[in-house]
Amino acid sequence: MLVTGLLYFHRISDHRIAGTALKNLHLFESLCGEEFNKIVLTTTMWDEVDERTSYYRENELNTYWKAIIWLNAVHPSGAFYLAADLLRGAGTDTRRSEQAEGLLLQREVEDLGLRLNQTSFGQTLFITA
């Protein structure tokens, strides 16, 4: 089955982007690759912080998301309804199409025949573990 879209969730209530959150972001980047462009970056838990704090944290988060946004032509959003755009184009046909571009991980395993530890995702996973 071809993965045609992904959602990335980050808690706006987190004080810093470090440790596990940073590790997850790097794993997400290596999973998608540079050509995968059906990504929604979204934030959650806005009710846990005041408006000033959330504004500061969102700006900080955007510096970490900058590479994903630029490479994948994706814009961050705090709204869940944007997920409908991902689902709308997915359809029920699981065959590869000319328009569908799978995850980097899928392309490396399926098209190149690489084992998990040989893929970009696998190498990032083993380095950050």
N, C-alpha and C positions, 0 to 999 in steps of 0.2 A: 504494500500500500504506500502510495506516495504522499508524504507530508507536504501540504501546500501552504500551511500557515502556522504561525506560533504566536502565543501571547507570553510576554515576560512581565511578571508582577514584582513590584518592589514596594515594601512598606515605607511610606513617607514618615512614619513614626520612628524609624531607625535613626539613631543619633549620628552615626558615621557610616560611610561606605567602606567597610574593611572586613577582614576575616572571611567568613562564610559568604557574605553578600558579594564581595569582590571576586571570590573564587567562583561563585555561581555565574556571575556576569562573564568572566573569562571562558567558562565552559560553554555558556550560551553562544558567545561569539564564535568559538571553534566548532560548535555544532552546526551553525547556520552557514558559515562561509561568507564570502563577499558578494556572491551572486544571488543569494536568497533574499527576496524583497517583500515577502508577505509576513511582516512582523508588526505586532502592536506592542509598544512599550507602554506600560500603564502603572500607575501608583495606586496604592490602597491605604486604608486606615487614616484618611484625612480627618476623621472626627477625633482622633487621638492627639492632635497638635493644633495650636492656635494658628491664625492666618499668617502672621509674620514668620513664625518658625517654618511653616510649610513652604512659604515662598523661598526662604533661604535654602532649605533642603532640596527643593525642586531644582533650583539653579545649580546647586552642587551636583545633584544627580545627572543633570544634563551634560556636565563636563565629562562624566564617565560614559554616558550614552553617546557622546559625540561621534565616536568612530562607527558605531552601529548605525546611527542616523545617517551619516555621510555615505558610508559604503552601501547601505541597503535602501537608501531613499525612503526612510521611515520617519514618521513624526511621533513624538511621545504624546500620550493622552491619558488623562485620568478617568475617561469615560468608558464604561464597559460596552456601550452600544456599538463602538467601532469594531468589535469582534464580528459583528454581522457581515462586514465587508469581507473578512476572511472566509467565512462560511458560505457566503453567497456564491463565490466563484468556485468552491470546491466541488459541488455536484456529487453524483454518486458513482461516477466512472473512476475507478482506481488505476486505470492504465495510464502510462506516460503519454503526455500530449506535447505538441510542439511548444505550447505556451507554458506548461507546468515546469517548474524548476524545483527539484527536490532539495532537501538539505544537503550540505556538503558531506555530511556523514553518509547519507544514503548514496550519493554519487561515488564516494570513495569505496564503499563496500560493494555496491552493485556493479558499477561501471568499471572500476579499476581492480576489483577483486582483493582489496586490502583487508587484512584482519583488523579488529578493533584497535589493538595496540599500535598499529601502523598508521591509523588515521589521524588527522589533525585533532579531532576530539579526544581520541584515545591518548595521544601524546600529552595533551593538556591535562587530561584526567590523571594520568600517572605522575606528571610533574607536580601538580597541585595537591595530590593526595597526601 
